[in-house]
Amino acid sequence: MALLVGYCSFIFYLSHQPSLPVPALFQHQDKFFHAGAYGLMALLAISFFKYQLNRFSVALTVAFIFCAFYGVTDEWHQSFVEGRQADILDWLADCFGALLALWFYNKAKRYLVAF
């Protein structure tokens, strides 16, 4: 739990900055950063929730909902930070990254259990 809370706090800190010093390599690269950041959050979330809930499928759902909810609140938070803006496409990238990470986690878990 401490890792998940710490990571969420780190994302909050980054979102509170007026800008981030990232070189522009290609258009819409921020969507990849969002997807990667929330993919990692999803892995931390499932690592926590799988021990708190009885069924793994429920833990996957809760981990995704947690990431999606945190993403939407993070976008709302950015709407109050000078130099930042809320963007639904950023939130969709957050959700996509979380969903993709959880999908791969579920596939890897099933594969490893088979052996």
Buried (B, 14 or more C-beta within 10 A) or exposed (E): EEEBEEBBEEBEEEBEEEEEEEEEEEEEEBBEBBBBBBBBBBBBBBBBBBEEBEEBEEBBBBBBEBBBEBBBBBBEBBEEBEEBEBBEEBBBBBBBBBBBBBEEBBEEBEEEEEE
